[in-house]
Structures are given as structure tokens and as C-alpha cells.
């Protein structure tokens, strides 16, 4: 049974200009009736409006199959989600597009907010993941909410939960503001990244709480000028750049700043991860003003990343990691090694700055640093620290700050 659509058109003045207010109501909205067609029709009406429009989703539960909200639209559009959108739990509904549930495609001047919830109903997908059941084939699952080729986009005040795989993805977008997002999934849910940024420029992620089974924020190739602030992360796999360079591919990420984050009980803290055999660069990256609470691997660069059942073969080429600043990072490590730089011998990590870092082993013990093939500078007090006098390497330069190359 399909949900029935009623559209109420009201003339209003959004932000001082005359526009139309589109409000649609579904007669069912019970979380069981298929409301997909009604949503598609409501989008067509709002997107075709020649003046600013607001599409309101009332406080009910709406059951939805995959939907593509396609642009370009005629004018500025707001989608105000007050209720709950719940994904179909029938995996066959995703046979035409197994990679997406809700996708906004090529929309400009879009605002999505409202305080409502988006529920990916991911349990059916998790239990069929090869990471949960190794007898199952490894297949991708849908991303709950995707913004694709959107420009001048604002996403705020939403709860996104239990995604089939990634919760929110910004792909090939420009000029994005994402704020006040609550993203949650069970700690053991596989590949449920909170916010995924790919091929996106000028994105600002602020004041969000993310607790999932994978990276809280993942930033991958083609992304530039990415800023994240006031982020609470955990459980999960931390805040990651990468993975980059899989399948001997070229990857470029630059101008990334994470300023102000609290990580709690995560399996990594701030991480850069690249595959052997890749090319390109991850450069001009800053992690600063970060609290770690019982975090394994609080600071890590892993240029030998391998997320496969079989061992990854050694390769000479690598994504170059350079000009990375770690500043004012404090807290506790769940692992003995709090700083881990496992860099490539053929493409060492260059221009790494460690400034004002204090990380202790949980329980007050002294933490360690493991540093392979890294050119680094120390400013202020850094503990634990890579040292030029250890067996790992030797100093190539000394100055007011301390700069070293550790070469294995």
C-alpha cells in the first residue's frame, strides 16, 4: 500500500523575499506503509518551484525505499525533516542501486535540517557483512544519506542512525556546511563511517557527535579545504584521512584542519592511512586542540595500511605524506604506543611537526613512540616523542626546535 500525498501551498516570506511554502502530509506515516512515491512527487513539486520553497516532513514515521532527489532545482530549497525516515529492511528493494538509500543529486542552494531522524535500519546489512560472518561474500552496502555534486549546501540539526554502511557522504560537492549532527550505530556495526568526504572542496563540519562502528570522519581522495571543529567521537575508529592509494591508485588530499575534538574509547585517534603501491599526496594537514580518553593509537600515520584477509604484498611506491602538524594533543592512550609513525622507506613522511603533546598510558604509565622513516620537528614539550638517539634512526638537523629524520 502506498502513502497518499497532500500538498498545502502557502505564500510566505523566507528571509525577506516572497516565496512558497510547500508542506506535504502523508495519510499513513506509520512506518509500515510504503511512502516512497509520495516523497518523490513532493520533491518534484518543490524542486520545480520558481521561487524559494520549503518541503516539510511532519512528525511521523515514513518507510522508504531508495530515492534519488535529483536537481538542478529552479530555486533555493529547504527540506525540513521533523519526523523519522526509515529505510526498507528488504534488501531486494536495493537491487537497482545497491550503493545508496537517500541521495540528493546535483542540487544547489539546498538546506536540509529540522531536528528529525534518518534511520538506515542497517541490522539486516550488518549481519550479512563478511566482517561479521566470514562465510559471506564481501559486498558494499548502501550509504544512508548521500549528497552528490551539490553546491552551496547546508546540512544541520539531524539525527542519522544505524546506516546500512556509511551514514552521510559528501561526494563531489562544493561549499558545504554540516553542523549539529548526531550520528550513531553500534560499535560492532561494520563499515558504518559517520561522515565520509570524497572529492569535495570547502567543507566545514562543526559541533557534531559521532559514535559508530568505523571512522567518525573519513576524508579521502580529491578533498581539499576540509575543516572539522568541536567534534565528539567514540566509539569508532577515530578521525581518518584515507584510506588512500588502494589498488595502486593516485590520491590527493590537502588543506585539512581538525581543530577541537574529543575522542573517547576509539580504536584510533587522528589517523592517516595509505596503501602500499599508491601515489599522490596527503599534505598540509593540521590536528590541534584534541583530547584523547582511553584511545588506542592516538596519533598514527600508517603507510602500510592493509584491510584484507590476505597479506598485502610489499611495494615501493606510496602516497607521500608531508607537512602535517600535531599541536596541543593531550590525554590517555589505551595502547602502549601513543605515537606511531609507520612511514614508507622509499617515500618517508616529511615535514611532520609535533608541538605540545602529552599522552600517557591509561592508568598513568609511560606511553611509547614508534617512529619509522619520518622527518619531524619538535616544538615545546612532546611526550612520548620520537628520539634521534634510539635504534630507530638518526638526526639530520638540530635547531631552536628539534628536527630529525628517522630512517629504518
JONORSUL-V513729 format. One record per residue. N is the residue number from 1. SS is DSSP state (2 for helix, 1 for strand, 0 for the rest). PSI is psi in radians with two decimals (999 if undefined). Layout:
((N | SS | PSI) (N | SS | PSI))
This chain:
((1 | 0 | 2.33) (2 | 1 | 2.53) (3 | 0 | 2.50) (4 | 0 | 2.58) (5 | 1 | 2.34) (6 | 1 | 2.20) (7 | 1 | 2.22) (8 | 1 | 2.16) (9 | 1 | 2.12) (10 | 1 | 2.29) (11 | 1 | 2.30) (12 | 1 | -3.10) (13 | 0 | 1.37) (14 | 2 | 2.14) (15 | 2 | 0.75) (16 | 2 | -0.09) (17 | 0 | 2.63) (18 | 0 | 2.28) (19 | 1 | -3.03) (20 | 1 | 2.51) (21 | 1 | 1.94) (22 | 1 | 2.14) (23 | 1 | 2.14) (24 | 1 | 2.50) (25 | 1 | 2.45) (26 | 1 | 2.28) (27 | 0 | -0.39) (28 | 0 | -1.48) (29 | 0 | 0.72) (30 | 1 | 0.09) (31 | 1 | 0.04) (32 | 1 | -0.62) (33 | 1 | 2.48) (34 | 1 | 1.95) (35 | 0 | 0.20) (36 | 2 | -0.88) (37 | 2 | -0.67) (38 | 2 | -0.72) (39 | 2 | -0.73) (40 | 2 | -0.73) (41 | 2 | -0.72) (42 | 2 | -0.71) (43 | 2 | -0.75) (44 | 2 | -0.70) (45 | 2 | -0.84) (46 | 2 | -0.74) (47 | 2 | -0.48) (48 | 0 | -0.04) (49 | 0 | 2.38) (50 | 0 | 0.00) (51 | 0 | 2.92) (52 | 0 | 2.40) (53 | 1 | 2.62) (54 | 1 | 2.14) (55 | 1 | 2.03) (56 | 1 | 2.25) (57 | 1 | 1.88) (58 | 0 | 3.07) (59 | 0 | 1.24) (60 | 0 | 3.10) (61 | 1 | 2.20) (62 | 1 | 2.25) (63 | 1 | 2.16) (64 | 1 | 2.39) (65 | 0 | 3.11) (66 | 0 | 2.41) (67 | 1 | 2.39) (68 | 1 | 1.98) (69 | 1 | 1.69) (70 | 1 | 2.47) (71 | 0 | -2.91) (72 | 0 | 2.67) (73 | 0 | 2.87) (74 | 0 | -0.46) (75 | 0 | -3.07) (76 | 0 | 2.41) (77 | 1 | 2.37) (78 | 1 | 2.31) (79 | 1 | 1.96) (80 | 1 | 1.87) (81 | 1 | 1.86) (82 | 0 | -0.53) (83 | 0 | -2.69) (84 | 1 | 2.24) (85 | 1 | 2.18) (86 | 1 | 2.28) (87 | 1 | 2.58) (88 | 0 | 2.44) (89 | 0 | 0.16) (90 | 0 | 1.89) (91 | 2 | -0.42) (92 | 2 | -0.35) (93 | 2 | -0.27) (94 | 2 | 0.33) (95 | 0 | -0.55) (96 | 0 | -0.59) (97 | 0 | 1.66) (98 | 0 | -0.01) (99 | 0 | -0.15) (100 | 1 | 2.59) (101 | 1 | -1.23) (102 | 1 | 2.17) (103 | 1 | 2.24) (104 | 1 | 2.06) (105 | 1 | 2.03) (106 | 0 | 0.82) (107 | 0 | 2.36) (108 | 1 | 2.58) (109 | 1 | 0.93) (110 | 1 | 2.36) (111 | 1 | 2.17) (112 | 1 | 2.07) (113 | 1 | -2.80) (114 | 0 | -0.29) (115 | 0 | 0.03) (116 | 0 | -2.94) (117 | 1 | 2.59) (118 | 1 | 1.99) (119 | 1 | 1.95) (120 | 0 | -0.17) (121 | 0 | 0.88) (122 | 0 | -0.08) (123 | 2 | -0.73) (124 | 2 | -0.58) (125 | 2 | -0.69) (126 | 2 | -0.78) (127 | 0 | -0.23) (128 | 0 | 0.19) (129 | 0 | 2.50) (130 | 0 | -0.30) (131 | 0 | -0.35) (132 | 0 | -0.77) (133 | 0 | 1.81) (134 | 0 | -0.18) (135 | 0 | -0.23) (136 | 0 | 2.60) (137 | 0 | 2.63) (138 | 0 | 1.97) (139 | 0 | 2.60) (140 | 0 | 2.70) (141 | 0 | 2.90) (142 | 0 | 2.57) (143 | 1 | 2.35) (144 | 1 | -0.86) (145 | 1 | 2.03) (146 | 1 | 2.36) (147 | 1 | 2.03) (148 | 1 | 2.15) (149 | 0 | 0.67) (150 | 0 | 2.55) (151 | 1 | 2.55) (152 | 1 | 1.10) (153 | 1 | 2.40) (154 | 1 | 2.21) (155 | 1 | 2.09) (156 | 1 | 2.81) (157 | 1 | 0.96) (158 | 1 | 2.69) (159 | 1 | 2.11) (160 | 1 | 2.19) (161 | 1 | 2.64) (162 | 0 | 0.86) (163 | 0 | 2.67) (164 | 0 | -0.69) (165 | 0 | -1.91) (166 | 0 | 2.48) (167 | 0 | -0.99) (168 | 1 | 2.26) (169 | 1 | 2.29) (170 | 1 | 1.96) (171 | 1 | 2.12) (172 | 0 | 0.69) (173 | 0 | 2.83) (174 | 1 | 2.42) (175 | 1 | 1.31) (176 | 1 | 2.40) (177 | 1 | 2.12) (178 | 1 | 2.14) (179 | 1 | 2.75) (180 | 1 | 0.88) (181 | 1 | 2.40) (182 | 1 | 2.04) (183 | 1 | 2.10) (184 | 1 | 2.52) (185 | 0 | 2.79) (186 | 0 | 2.61) (187 | 0 | -0.51) (188 | 0 | 0.08) (189 | 0 | 2.22) (190 | 0 | 2.39) (191 | 0 | 0.49) (192 | 0 | 1.03) (193 | 0 | 2.56) (194 | 0 | -1.18) (195 | 1 | 2.19) (196 | 1 | 2.20) (197 | 1 | 2.09) (198 | 1 | 2.28) (199 | 0 | 0.71) (200 | 0 | 2.43) (201 | 1 | 2.48) (202 | 1 | 1.19) (203 | 1 | 2.34) (204 | 1 | 2.07) (205 | 1 | 2.08) (206 | 1 | 2.68) (207 | 1 | 1.05) (208 | 1 | 2.60) (209 | 1 | 2.16) (210 | 1 | 2.18) (211 | 1 | 1.83) (212 | 0 | -2.94) (213 | 0 | 0.12) (214 | 0 | -2.69) (215 | 0 | 2.38) (216 | 0 | -0.82) (217 | 1 | 2.29) (218 | 1 | 2.32) (219 | 1 | 2.08) (220 | 0 | -2.98) (221 | 0 | 2.53) (222 | 0 | 0.02) (223 | 0 | 2.38) (224 | 1 | 2.49) (225 | 1 | 1.14) (226 | 1 | 2.17) (227 | 1 | 2.29) (228 | 1 | 2.33) (229 | 1 | 2.65) (230 | 1 | 0.97) (231 | 1 | 2.28) (232 | 1 | 2.20) (233 | 1 | 2.22) (234 | 0 | 2.40) (235 | 0 | 3.02) (236 | 0 | -2.91) (237 | 0 | 0.19) (238 | 0 | -2.85) (239 | 1 | 2.07) (240 | 1 | 2.45) (241 | 1 | 2.00) (242 | 1 | -3.09) (243 | 1 | 2.68) (244 | 1 | 2.53) (245 | 0 | 0.27) (246 | 2 | 2.54) (247 | 2 | 0.56) (248 | 2 | 0.54) (249 | 0 | 2.84) (250 | 1 | 2.41) (251 | 1 | 2.42) (252 | 1 | 2.17) (253 | 1 | 2.36) (254 | 1 | 2.76) (255 | 1 | 1.08) (256 | 1 | 2.29) (257 | 1 | 2.18) (258 | 1 | 1.91) (259 | 1 | 1.77) (260 | 1 | 1.65) (261 | 1 | 2.62) (262 | 1 | 2.10) (263 | 1 | 2.31) (264 | 1 | 2.02) (265 | 0 | 0.41) (266 | 0 | 2.77) (267 | 0 | -0.23) (268 | 0 | 2.81) (269 | 0 | -1.80) (270 | 1 | 2.15) (271 | 1 | 2.45) (272 | 1 | 2.18) (273 | 1 | 2.22) (274 | 1 | 2.62) (275 | 0 | 2.56) (276 | 0 | 2.53) (277 | 0 | -0.18) (278 | 0 | 3.14) (279 | 1 | 3.06) (280 | 1 | -2.66) (281 | 1 | 2.68) (282 | 1 | 1.93) (283 | 1 | 2.77) (284 | 1 | 1.12) (285 | 1 | 2.38) (286 | 1 | 2.26) (287 | 1 | 2.03) (288 | 1 | 2.69) (289 | 1 | 1.08) (290 | 1 | 2.34) (291 | 1 | 2.33) (292 | 1 | 2.24) (293 | 1 | 1.85) (294 | 1 | 0.89) (295 | 1 | 2.24) (296 | 0 | 2.42) (297 | 0 | 1.05) (298 | 0 | -0.72) (299 | 1 | 2.13) (300 | 1 | 2.32) (301 | 1 | 2.14) (302 | 1 | 1.74) (303 | 0 | 0.14) (304 | 0 | 0.61) (305 | 0 | 2.41) (306 | 0 | 1.96) (307 | 0 | 1.02) (308 | 0 | 2.75) (309 | 0 | -0.73) (310 | 0 | 2.68) (311 | 0 | 2.39) (312 | 0 | 2.31) (313 | 0 | 2.64) (314 | 0 | 2.39) (315 | 0 | 2.64) (316 | 0 | -0.73) (317 | 0 | 2.73) (318 | 0 | 2.75) (319 | 0 | 2.19) (320 | 1 | 2.20) (321 | 1 | 2.12) (322 | 1 | 2.67) (323 | 1 | 1.13) (324 | 1 | 2.22) (325 | 1 | 2.26) (326 | 1 | 2.01) (327 | 1 | 2.30) (328 | 1 | 1.09) (329 | 1 | 2.15) (330 | 1 | 2.71) (331 | 1 | -2.66) (332 | 1 | 2.56) (333 | 1 | 2.38) (334 | 0 | -0.18) (335 | 0 | 2.77) (336 | 0 | -0.63) (337 | 1 | 1.95) (338 | 1 | -0.51) (339 | 1 | 2.10) (340 | 1 | 1.96) (341 | 1 | 1.69) (342 | 1 | 1.40) (343 | 0 | 2.85) (344 | 0 | 2.43) (345 | 0 | -0.62) (346 | 0 | -0.44) (347 | 0 | 1.32) (348 | 0 | 2.73) (349 | 1 | 2.22) (350 | 1 | 2.54) (351 | 1 | 0.68) (352 | 1 | 2.21) (353 | 1 | 2.19) (354 | 1 | 2.03) (355 | 1 | 2.17) (356 | 1 | 1.18) (357 | 1 | 2.28) (358 | 1 | 1.83) (359 | 1 | 2.19) (360 | 1 | 2.69) (361 | 1 | 2.39) (362 | 0 | 2.26) (363 | 0 | 0.01) (364 | 0 | 0.04) (365 | 1 | 2.88) (366 | 0 | 2.27) (367 | 0 | 2.92) (368 | 1 | 2.87) (369 | 1 | 2.39) (370 | 1 | 2.09) (371 | 1 | 1.92) (372 | 1 | 2.15) (373 | 0 | 1.07) (374 | 1 | 2.35) (375 | 1 | 2.00) (376 | 1 | 2.78) (377 | 1 | 2.41) (378 | 1 | 2.28) (379 | 1 | 2.26) (380 | 1 | -2.70) (381 | 1 | 2.18) (382 | 1 | 2.08) (383 | 1 | 2.18) (384 | 0 | 2.96) (385 | 0 | 2.56) (386 | 0 | 2.44) (387 | 0 | 2.46) (388 | 0 | -0.21) (389 | 0 | -0.05) (390 | 0 | 3.10) (391 | 0 | -0.24) (392 | 0 | -0.42) (393 | 0 | -2.81) (394 | 1 | 2.81) (395 | 1 | 2.46) (396 | 1 | -0.23) (397 | 1 | 2.49) (398 | 1 | 2.52) (399 | 0 | -2.74) (400 | 0 | -0.83) (401 | 0 | 3.05) (402 | 1 | 2.21) (403 | 1 | 2.33) (404 | 1 | 2.73) (405 | 1 | 2.05) (406 | 1 | 2.11) (407 | 0 | 2.10) (408 | 0 | 999))
